[in-house]
Amino acid sequence: MSAEDLEKYETEMELQLYREYRDIVGQFSFVVETERRFYLANAVDVQARNADGEVYFEVRMSDAWVWDMYRPARFVKNVRVITFKDVNVEELDKPDLRLPDSDSFNG
């Protein structure tokens, strides 16, 4: 496999990953970014911990999806991350449920 073929393959994989993200993001409540990964999750708990004067974060997530194109299964029941780096958690905006207009039923 040439370097060009590899680059084309990785570009296609990343595009597929983005499309998957776009299709499922509405099913999740939180976006979580750590130094190594990007997650979507429906439950997140971040705890600051202290060990020998060093502060680290323990992040627990459930019902999660992992942005990782090399991972065969991106949906994960439970995730636990330990990191000394920053953790960013954002709650996703949930648009109100919209019902179709009554005109759309009148063919």
The first five atom37 places (N, CA, C, CB, O) and aatype in JSON, in Angstrom:
{
  "aatype": [12, 15, 0, 6, 3, 10, 6, 11, 18, 6, 16, 6, 12, 6, 10, 5, 10, 18, 1, 6, 18, 1, 3, 9, 19, 7, 5, 13, 15, 13, 19, 19, 6, 16, 6, 1, 1, 13, 18, 10, 0, 2, 0, 19, 3, 19, 5, 0, 1, 2, 0, 3, 7, 6, 19, 18, 13, 6, 19, 1, 12, 15, 3, 0, 17, 19, 17, 3, 12, 18, 1, 14, 0, 1, 13, 19, 11, 2, 19, 1, 19, 9, 16, 13, 11, 3, 19, 2, 19, 6, 6, 10, 3, 11, 14, 3, 10, 1, 10, 14, 3, 15, 3, 15, 13, 2, 7],
  "atom_mask": [
    [1, 1, 1, 1, 1],
    [1, 1, 1, 1, 1],
    [1, 1, 1, 1, 1],
    [1, 1, 1, 1, 1],
    [1, 1, 1, 1, 1],
    [1, 1, 1, 1, 1],
    [1, 1, 1, 1, 1],
    [1, 1, 1, 1, 1],
    [1, 1, 1, 1, 1],
    [1, 1, 1, 1, 1],
    [1, 1, 1, 1, 1],
    [1, 1, 1, 1, 1],
    [1, 1, 1, 1, 1],
    [1, 1, 1, 1, 1],
    [1, 1, 1, 1, 1],
    [1, 1, 1, 1, 1],
    [1, 1, 1, 1, 1],
    [1, 1, 1, 1, 1],
    [1, 1, 1, 1, 1],
    [1, 1, 1, 1, 1],
    [1, 1, 1, 1, 1],
    [1, 1, 1, 1, 1],
    [1, 1, 1, 1, 1],
    [1, 1, 1, 1, 1],
    [1, 1, 1, 1, 1],
    [1, 1, 1, 0, 1],
    [1, 1, 1, 1, 1],
    [1, 1, 1, 1, 1],
    [1, 1, 1, 1, 1],
    [1, 1, 1, 1, 1],
    [1, 1, 1, 1, 1],
    [1, 1, 1, 1, 1],
    [1, 1, 1, 1, 1],
    [1, 1, 1, 1, 1],
    [1, 1, 1, 1, 1],
    [1, 1, 1, 1, 1],
    [1, 1, 1, 1, 1],
    [1, 1, 1, 1, 1],
    [1, 1, 1, 1, 1],
    [1, 1, 1, 1, 1],
    [1, 1, 1, 1, 1],
    [1, 1, 1, 1, 1],
    [1, 1, 1, 1, 1],
    [1, 1, 1, 1, 1],
    [1, 1, 1, 1, 1],
    [1, 1, 1, 1, 1],
    [1, 1, 1, 1, 1],
    [1, 1, 1, 1, 1],
    [1, 1, 1, 1, 1],
    [1, 1, 1, 1, 1],
    [1, 1, 1, 1, 1],
    [1, 1, 1, 1, 1],
    [1, 1, 1, 0, 1],
    [1, 1, 1, 1, 1],
    [1, 1, 1, 1, 1],
    [1, 1, 1, 1, 1],
    [1, 1, 1, 1, 1],
    [1, 1, 1, 1, 1],
    [1, 1, 1, 1, 1],
    [1, 1, 1, 1, 1],
    [1, 1, 1, 1, 1],
    [1, 1, 1, 1, 1],
    [1, 1, 1, 1, 1],
    [1, 1, 1, 1, 1],
    [1, 1, 1, 1, 1],
    [1, 1, 1, 1, 1],
    [1, 1, 1, 1, 1],
    [1, 1, 1, 1, 1],
    [1, 1, 1, 1, 1],
    [1, 1, 1, 1, 1],
    [1, 1, 1, 1, 1],
    [1, 1, 1, 1, 1],
    [1, 1, 1, 1, 1],
    [1, 1, 1, 1, 1],
    [1, 1, 1, 1, 1],
    [1, 1, 1, 1, 1],
    [1, 1, 1, 1, 1],
    [1, 1, 1, 1, 1],
    [1, 1, 1, 1, 1],
    [1, 1, 1, 1, 1],
    [1, 1, 1, 1, 1],
    [1, 1, 1, 1, 1],
    [1, 1, 1, 1, 1],
    [1, 1, 1, 1, 1],
    [1, 1, 1, 1, 1],
    [1, 1, 1, 1, 1],
    [1, 1, 1, 1, 1],
    [1, 1, 1, 1, 1],
    [1, 1, 1, 1, 1],
    [1, 1, 1, 1, 1],
    [1, 1, 1, 1, 1],
    [1, 1, 1, 1, 1],
    [1, 1, 1, 1, 1],
    [1, 1, 1, 1, 1],
    [1, 1, 1, 1, 1],
    [1, 1, 1, 1, 1],
    [1, 1, 1, 1, 1],
    [1, 1, 1, 1, 1],
    [1, 1, 1, 1, 1],
    [1, 1, 1, 1, 1],
    [1, 1, 1, 1, 1],
    [1, 1, 1, 1, 1],
    [1, 1, 1, 1, 1],
    [1, 1, 1, 1, 1],
    [1, 1, 1, 1, 1],
    [1, 1, 1, 1, 1],
    [1, 1, 1, 0, 1]
  ],
  "atom_positions": [
    [[0.86, -1.18, 0.0], [0.0, 0.0, 0.0], [0.9, 1.23, 0.0], [-0.97, 0.0, 1.23], [1.8, 1.35, 0.83]],
    [[0.65, 2.13, -0.92], [1.47, 3.35, -1.01], [1.03, 4.37, 0.04], [1.37, 3.95, -2.43], [-0.04, 4.25, 0.63]],
    [[1.87, 5.36, 0.26], [1.55, 6.43, 1.21], [0.29, 7.17, 0.77], [2.74, 7.42, 1.35], [-0.51, 7.6, 1.6]],
    [[0.12, 7.32, -0.53], [-1.07, 8.0, -1.06], [-2.32, 7.17, -0.79], [-0.91, 8.24, -2.58], [-3.36, 7.72, -0.42]],
    [[-2.23, 5.86, -0.96], [-3.36, 4.97, -0.68], [-3.73, 5.02, 0.79], [-3.04, 3.53, -1.1], [-4.91, 5.05, 1.15]],
    [[-2.71, 5.01, 1.65], [-2.94, 5.07, 3.09], [-3.61, 6.38, 3.48], [-1.63, 4.91, 3.84], [-4.54, 6.38, 4.29]],
    [[-3.16, 7.47, 2.93], [-3.75, 8.77, 3.22], [-5.2, 8.83, 2.75], [-2.93, 9.89, 2.56], [-6.07, 9.37, 3.44]],
    [[-5.47, 8.27, 1.57], [-6.84, 8.23, 1.03], [-7.73, 7.39, 1.94], [-6.85, 7.66, -0.41], [-8.87, 7.77, 2.23]],
    [[-7.22, 6.24, 2.4], [-7.97, 5.36, 3.3], [-8.29, 6.08, 4.61], [-7.17, 4.07, 3.59], [-9.43, 6.04, 5.07]],
    [[-7.3, 6.74, 5.22], [-7.53, 7.45, 6.48], [-8.51, 8.61, 6.31], [-6.21, 7.97, 7.03], [-9.32, 8.86, 7.2]],
    [[-8.44, 9.29, 5.19], [-9.38, 10.38, 4.92], [-10.81, 9.84, 4.82], [-9.0, 11.11, 3.62], [-11.74, 10.44, 5.35]],
    [[-10.98, 8.7, 4.14], [-12.3, 8.09, 4.01], [-12.82, 7.61, 5.36], [-12.25, 6.91, 3.02], [-14.0, 7.76, 5.66]],
    [[-11.94, 7.02, 6.18], [-12.33, 6.55, 7.51], [-12.78, 7.73, 8.39], [-11.16, 5.8, 8.19], [-13.77, 7.62, 9.11]],
    [[-12.05, 8.83, 8.32], [-12.41, 10.0, 9.12], [-13.74, 10.58, 8.64], [-11.31, 11.06, 9.05], [-14.55, 11.03, 9.46]],
    [[-13.98, 10.58, 7.35], [-15.26, 11.06, 6.82], [-16.41, 10.17, 7.29], [-15.23, 11.11, 5.28], [-17.47, 10.67, 7.66]],
    [[-16.2, 8.85, 7.29], [-17.23, 7.93, 7.8], [-17.48, 8.17, 9.29], [-16.79, 6.46, 7.57], [-18.63, 8.13, 9.74]],
    [[-16.43, 8.43, 10.05], [-16.56, 8.7, 11.47], [-17.35, 9.98, 11.7], [-15.17, 8.81, 12.13], [-18.23, 10.03, 12.57]],
    [[-17.06, 11.02, 10.93], [-17.8, 12.27, 11.05], [-19.28, 12.05, 10.73], [-17.21, 13.34, 10.11], [-20.15, 12.57, 11.43]],
    [[-19.57, 11.29, 9.7], [-20.98, 11.01, 9.34], [-21.68, 10.25, 10.46], [-21.06, 10.21, 8.02], [-22.84, 10.54, 10.77]],
    [[-21.0, 9.29, 11.06], [-21.58, 8.56, 12.19], [-21.86, 9.51, 13.35], [-20.64, 7.42, 12.64], [-22.94, 9.47, 13.95]],
    [[-20.89, 10.37, 13.65], [-21.06, 11.37, 14.72], [-22.28, 12.24, 14.43], [-19.78, 12.25, 14.85], [-23.12, 12.44, 15.31]],
    [[-22.38, 12.75, 13.23], [-23.49, 13.63, 12.84], [-24.84, 12.93, 13.01], [-23.31, 14.1, 11.39], [-25.82, 13.56, 13.41]],
    [[-24.89, 11.64, 12.7], [-26.14, 10.88, 12.78], [-26.55, 10.56, 14.22], [-26.01, 9.6, 12.0], [-27.74, 10.4, 14.49]],
    [[-25.59, 10.47, 15.14], [-25.92, 10.02, 16.49], [-25.83, 11.1, 17.56], [-25.03, 8.91, 16.87], [-26.3, 10.88, 18.68]],
    [[-25.25, 12.24, 17.27], [-25.0, 13.25, 18.3], [-26.29, 13.64, 19.05], [-24.36, 14.48, 17.68], [-26.23, 13.94, 20.24]],
    [[-27.42, 13.64, 18.39], [-28.69, 14.01, 19.01], [-29.17, 13.03, 20.08], [0.0, 0.0, 0.0], [-30.09, 13.35, 20.84]],
    [[-28.56, 11.86, 20.15], [-28.94, 10.85, 21.14], [-28.21, 11.03, 22.48], [-28.68, 9.46, 20.59], [-28.46, 10.28, 23.42]],
    [[-27.31, 12.0, 22.56], [-26.47, 12.16, 23.74], [-26.68, 13.51, 24.4], [-25.02, 11.98, 23.36], [-27.12, 14.47, 23.77]],
    [[-26.35, 13.57, 25.69], [-26.53, 14.79, 26.48], [-25.26, 15.6, 26.68], [-27.11, 14.43, 27.8], [-25.33, 16.8, 26.92]],
    [[-24.1, 14.95, 26.6], [-22.84, 15.63, 26.9], [-21.77, 15.32, 25.87], [-22.35, 15.23, 28.28], [-21.73, 14.25, 25.27]],
    [[-20.9, 16.32, 25.69], [-19.66, 16.17, 24.94], [-18.55, 16.24, 25.98], [-19.49, 17.27, 23.81], [-18.53, 17.15, 26.81]],
    [[-17.62, 15.28, 25.94], [-16.51, 15.25, 26.88], [-15.21, 15.18, 26.08], [-16.63, 14.04, 27.88], [-15.04, 14.3, 25.23]],
    [[-14.3, 16.11, 26.37], [-13.0, 16.11, 25.72], [-11.92, 15.9, 26.77], [-12.77, 17.42, 24.94], [-11.87, 16.61, 27.77]],
    [[-11.06, 14.93, 26.52], [-9.88, 14.7, 27.36], [-8.66, 14.92, 26.48], [-9.89, 13.26, 28.01], [-8.79, 15.22, 25.29]],
    [[-7.49, 14.76, 27.03], [-6.28, 14.96, 26.23], [-6.15, 13.96, 25.09], [-5.06, 14.87, 27.12], [-5.51, 14.24, 24.08]],
    [[-6.75, 12.79, 25.25], [-6.58, 11.74, 24.25], [-7.81, 11.42, 23.43], [-6.15, 10.51, 24.92], [-7.68, 10.9, 22.32]],
    [[-9.01, 11.71, 23.94], [-10.22, 11.28, 23.25], [-11.32, 12.34, 23.32], [-10.72, 9.97, 23.84], [-11.29, 13.28, 24.11]],
    [[-12.3, 12.12, 22.45], [-13.52, 12.91, 22.39], [-14.66, 11.93, 22.56], [-13.64, 13.73, 21.03], [-14.7, 10.9, 21.88]],
    [[-15.59, 12.23, 23.47], [-16.7, 11.33, 23.77], [-18.03, 12.06, 23.68], [-16.53, 10.72, 25.17], [-18.11, 13.27, 23.86]],
    [[-19.06, 11.3, 23.38], [-20.44, 11.7, 23.6], [-20.95, 10.79, 24.7], [-21.33, 11.59, 22.27], [-20.63, 9.6, 24.71]],
    [[-21.73, 11.31, 25.64], [-22.21, 10.47, 26.74], [-23.54, 11.0, 27.25], [-21.16, 10.42, 27.89], [-23.88, 12.17, 27.06]],
    [[-24.28, 10.12, 27.92], [-25.54, 10.53, 28.53], [-25.41, 10.76, 30.03], [-26.6, 9.5, 28.26], [-26.31, 11.34, 30.64]],
    [[-24.33, 10.31, 30.63], [-24.07, 10.57, 32.05], [-22.57, 10.77, 32.22], [-24.6, 9.39, 32.95], [-21.76, 10.01, 31.7]],
    [[-22.21, 11.83, 32.96], [-20.8, 12.16, 33.18], [-20.61, 12.56, 34.63], [-20.33, 13.29, 32.22], [-21.41, 13.31, 35.19]],
    [[-19.53, 12.05, 35.24], [-19.16, 12.44, 36.59], [-17.66, 12.71, 36.59], [-19.55, 11.34, 37.65], [-16.87, 11.82, 36.26]],
    [[-17.25, 13.93, 36.96], [-15.85, 14.3, 37.03], [-15.5, 14.58, 38.48], [-15.54, 15.52, 36.13], [-16.14, 15.4, 39.13]],
    [[-14.48, 13.89, 38.97], [-14.02, 14.08, 40.35], [-12.54, 14.47, 40.32], [-14.24, 12.79, 41.2], [-11.72, 13.8, 39.7]],
    [[-12.21, 15.57, 41.02], [-10.81, 15.94, 41.2], [-10.26, 15.1, 42.34], [-10.64, 17.48, 41.49], [-10.88, 15.0, 43.4]],
    [[-9.12, 14.5, 42.13], [-8.49, 13.64, 43.13], [-7.1, 14.2, 43.45], [-8.39, 12.16, 42.62], [-6.54, 14.98, 42.68]],
    [[-6.56, 13.77, 44.6], [-5.25, 14.23, 45.01], [-4.45, 13.02, 45.48], [-5.36, 15.3, 46.13], [-4.89, 12.27, 46.35]],
    [[-3.27, 12.84, 44.9], [-2.39, 11.75, 45.31], [-0.98, 12.3, 45.44], [-2.44, 10.56, 44.29], [-0.38, 12.73, 44.46]],
    [[-0.47, 12.29, 46.64], [0.89, 12.79, 46.9], [1.08, 14.22, 46.39], [1.92, 11.87, 46.25], [2.12, 14.55, 45.83]],
    [[0.08, 15.05, 46.6], [0.17, 16.45, 46.19], [-0.11, 16.7, 44.72], [0.0, 0.0, 0.0], [-0.13, 17.86, 44.29]],
    [[-0.33, 15.67, 43.95], [-0.65, 15.8, 42.52], [-2.15, 15.71, 42.33], [0.08, 14.7, 41.68], [-2.79, 14.79, 42.82]],
    [[-2.71, 16.67, 41.62], [-4.15, 16.66, 41.34], [-4.37, 15.97, 39.99], [-4.74, 18.11, 41.34], [-3.69, 16.27, 39.01]],
    [[-5.33, 15.07, 39.97], [-5.73, 14.43, 38.72], [-7.24, 14.34, 38.7], [-5.07, 13.02, 38.56], [-7.9, 14.58, 39.72]],
    [[-7.78, 13.99, 37.55], [-9.23, 13.91, 37.39], [-9.63, 12.48, 37.06], [-9.72, 14.88, 36.29], [-8.99, 11.8, 36.26]],
    [[-10.69, 12.05, 37.7], [-11.3, 10.77, 37.37], [-12.63, 11.08, 36.7], [-11.49, 9.85, 38.65], [-13.51, 11.72, 37.29]],
    [[-12.77, 10.65, 35.48], [-13.97, 10.93, 34.7], [-14.68, 9.61, 34.44], [-13.63, 11.66, 33.34], [-14.08, 8.67, 33.91]],
    [[-15.93, 9.53, 34.83], [-16.75, 8.34, 34.57], [-17.9, 8.74, 33.66], [-17.28, 7.7, 35.92], [-18.57, 9.75, 33.88]],
    [[-18.1, 7.93, 32.64], [-19.18, 8.18, 31.68], [-19.94, 6.89, 31.46], [-18.63, 8.74, 30.34], [-19.37, 5.8, 31.54]],
    [[-21.22, 7.02, 31.18], [-21.99, 5.84, 30.8], [-22.81, 6.16, 29.56], [-22.91, 5.37, 31.95], [-23.09, 7.32, 29.26]],
    [[-23.18, 5.1, 28.87], [-23.9, 5.22, 27.6], [-23.12, 6.19, 26.71], [-25.37, 5.7, 27.83], [-23.6, 7.29, 26.4]],
    [[-21.94, 5.78, 26.29], [-21.02, 6.69, 25.6], [-20.69, 6.21, 24.19], [-19.74, 6.83, 26.39], [-20.9, 5.05, 23.82]],
    [[-20.17, 7.16, 23.42], [-19.66, 6.92, 22.08], [-18.29, 7.57, 22.01], [-20.64, 7.48, 20.96], [-18.11, 8.69, 22.47]],
    [[-17.31, 6.87, 21.43], [-15.93, 7.35, 21.39], [-15.54, 7.72, 19.97], [-14.97, 6.27, 21.94], [-15.74, 6.95, 19.03]],
    [[-14.97, 8.92, 19.81], [-14.46, 9.35, 18.5], [-13.09, 8.69, 18.33], [-14.36, 10.92, 18.39], [-12.09, 9.19, 18.86]],
    [[-13.03, 7.6, 17.61], [-11.78, 6.89, 17.37], [-11.97, 6.02, 16.13], [-11.36, 6.02, 18.62], [-12.66, 5.0, 16.18]],
    [[-11.37, 6.43, 15.03], [-11.62, 5.73, 13.78], [-10.97, 4.35, 13.73], [-11.12, 6.55, 12.62], [-11.3, 3.55, 12.86]],
    [[-10.05, 4.06, 14.64], [-9.4, 2.75, 14.64], [-10.09, 1.75, 15.55], [-7.96, 2.91, 15.06], [-9.67, 0.59, 15.64]],
    [[-11.12, 2.18, 16.21], [-11.83, 1.33, 17.17], [-13.0, 0.63, 16.46], [-12.33, 2.17, 18.38], [-13.83, 1.3, 15.86]],
    [[-13.08, -0.7, 16.53], [-14.17, -1.39, 15.83], [-15.54, -1.15, 16.45], [-13.89, -2.87, 15.79], [-16.54, -1.13, 15.74]],
    [[-15.61, -0.97, 17.76], [-16.88, -0.71, 18.45], [-16.76, 0.62, 19.19], [-17.26, -1.89, 19.44], [-16.02, 0.73, 20.17]],
    [[-17.49, 1.62, 18.72], [-17.39, 2.94, 19.33], [-18.42, 3.19, 20.43], [-17.54, 3.99, 18.28], [-18.26, 4.12, 21.23]],
    [[-19.46, 2.39, 20.49], [-20.45, 2.53, 21.56], [-19.95, 1.77, 22.78], [-21.87, 2.01, 21.1], [-19.58, 0.6, 22.68]],
    [[-19.93, 2.44, 23.94], [-19.37, 1.87, 25.15], [-20.37, 2.06, 26.29], [-18.0, 2.52, 25.5], [-20.93, 3.14, 26.46]],
    [[-20.59, 1.0, 27.06], [-21.54, 1.08, 28.18], [-20.99, 1.96, 29.31], [-21.85, -0.32, 28.72], [-21.7, 2.84, 29.8]],
    [[-19.75, 1.75, 29.71], [-19.12, 2.53, 30.78], [-17.69, 2.86, 30.41], [-19.16, 1.76, 32.12], [-16.98, 2.04, 29.83]],
    [[-17.27, 4.09, 30.75], [-15.92, 4.54, 30.48], [-15.37, 5.17, 31.76], [-15.88, 5.56, 29.28], [-16.08, 5.89, 32.46]],
    [[-14.11, 4.88, 32.05], [-13.43, 5.53, 33.17], [-12.09, 6.05, 32.64], [-13.22, 4.53, 34.39], [-11.29, 5.29, 32.09]],
    [[-11.87, 7.34, 32.82], [-10.64, 7.98, 32.36], [-9.96, 8.61, 33.56], [-10.94, 9.05, 31.25], [-10.59, 9.3, 34.37]],
    [[-8.66, 8.38, 33.68], [-7.84, 9.03, 34.69], [-6.87, 9.93, 33.94], [-7.08, 7.99, 35.63], [-6.15, 9.45, 33.06]],
    [[-6.83, 11.23, 34.27], [-5.96, 12.15, 33.55], [-5.45, 13.26, 34.45], [-6.7, 12.75, 32.36], [-6.14, 13.7, 35.37]],
    [[-4.24, 13.69, 34.18], [-3.66, 14.84, 34.87], [-3.9, 16.12, 34.06], [-2.15, 14.62, 35.1], [-3.56, 17.21, 34.52]],
    [[-4.46, 15.98, 32.89], [-4.71, 17.12, 32.0], [-6.14, 17.62, 32.17], [-4.45, 16.73, 30.53], [-6.95, 17.02, 32.87]],
    [[-6.43, 18.73, 31.5], [-7.76, 19.32, 31.56], [-8.81, 18.37, 30.98], [-7.79, 20.64, 30.8], [-8.53, 17.56, 30.1]],
    [[-10.03, 18.5, 31.51], [-11.18, 17.77, 31.01], [-12.26, 18.82, 30.71], [-11.69, 16.69, 32.04], [-12.54, 19.67, 31.55]],
    [[-12.84, 18.75, 29.55], [-13.88, 19.69, 29.17], [-15.2, 18.91, 29.02], [-13.52, 20.44, 27.85], [-15.27, 17.95, 28.26]],
    [[-16.23, 19.35, 29.74], [-17.55, 18.72, 29.66], [-18.54, 19.8, 29.28], [-17.95, 18.03, 31.02], [-18.63, 20.84, 29.93]],
    [[-19.29, 19.55, 28.23], [-20.32, 20.49, 27.78], [-21.64, 19.75, 27.64], [-19.92, 21.15, 26.43], [-21.7, 18.64, 27.11]],
    [[-22.69, 20.38, 28.11], [-24.02, 19.81, 27.93], [-24.53, 20.23, 26.57], [-25.0, 20.26, 29.06], [-24.49, 21.4, 26.21]],
    [[-25.02, 19.25, 25.82], [-25.53, 19.53, 24.48], [-26.93, 20.13, 24.57], [-25.56, 18.24, 23.63], [-27.72, 19.78, 25.44]],
    [[-27.21, 21.03, 23.67], [-28.52, 21.64, 23.58], [-29.48, 20.64, 22.95], [-28.48, 22.97, 22.75], [-29.2, 20.08, 21.89]],
    [[-30.6, 20.4, 23.61], [-31.61, 19.48, 23.08], [-32.74, 20.3, 22.46], [-32.16, 18.52, 24.2], [-33.5, 20.95, 23.18]],
    [[-32.85, 20.26, 21.14], [-33.96, 21.01, 20.52], [-35.3, 20.41, 20.93], [-33.82, 21.0, 18.98], [-35.42, 19.21, 21.17]],
    [[-36.28, 21.27, 21.02], [-37.62, 20.81, 21.38], [-38.14, 19.83, 20.33], [-38.59, 22.0, 21.53], [-37.81, 19.93, 19.15]],
    [[-38.95, 18.91, 20.78], [-39.58, 17.96, 19.87], [-40.54, 18.73, 18.97], [-40.33, 16.82, 20.66], [-41.39, 19.48, 19.45]],
    [[-40.38, 18.53, 17.68], [-41.24, 19.24, 16.73], [-42.09, 18.23, 15.98], [-40.39, 20.1, 15.74], [-41.57, 17.28, 15.4]],
    [[-43.38, 18.43, 16.01], [-44.29, 17.57, 15.28], [-44.48, 18.12, 13.88], [-45.64, 17.45, 16.01], [-44.41, 19.34, 13.69]],
    [[-44.72, 17.27, 12.9], [-44.95, 17.77, 11.54], [-46.18, 18.67, 11.49], [-45.12, 16.61, 10.55], [-47.13, 18.5, 12.26]],
    [[-46.14, 19.62, 10.57], [-47.3, 20.5, 10.38], [-48.5, 19.68, 9.94], [-47.0, 21.61, 9.34], [-48.35, 18.65, 9.27]],
    [[-49.69, 20.14, 10.32], [-50.91, 19.42, 9.93], [-51.07, 19.41, 8.42], [-52.14, 20.06, 10.58], [-51.71, 18.5, 7.88]],
    [[-50.5, 20.41, 7.71], [-50.6, 20.44, 6.26], [-49.9, 19.27, 5.61], [-50.03, 21.73, 5.72], [-50.3, 18.84, 4.53]],
    [[-48.88, 18.74, 6.25], [-48.13, 17.63, 5.66], [-48.96, 16.34, 5.64], [-46.81, 17.4, 6.42], [-48.62, 15.39, 4.93]],
    [[-50.04, 16.3, 6.42], [-50.9, 15.11, 6.45], [-52.02, 15.2, 5.43], [-51.5, 14.92, 7.84], [-52.74, 14.23, 5.2]],
    [[-52.16, 16.36, 4.81], [-53.27, 16.57, 3.88], [-52.84, 16.44, 2.43], [-53.88, 17.93, 4.11], [-53.37, 17.13, 1.56]],
    [[-51.89, 15.55, 2.18], [-51.39, 15.18, 0.89], [-51.6, 16.06, -0.22], [0.0, 0.0, 0.0], [-51.18, 15.76, -1.33]]
  ]
}
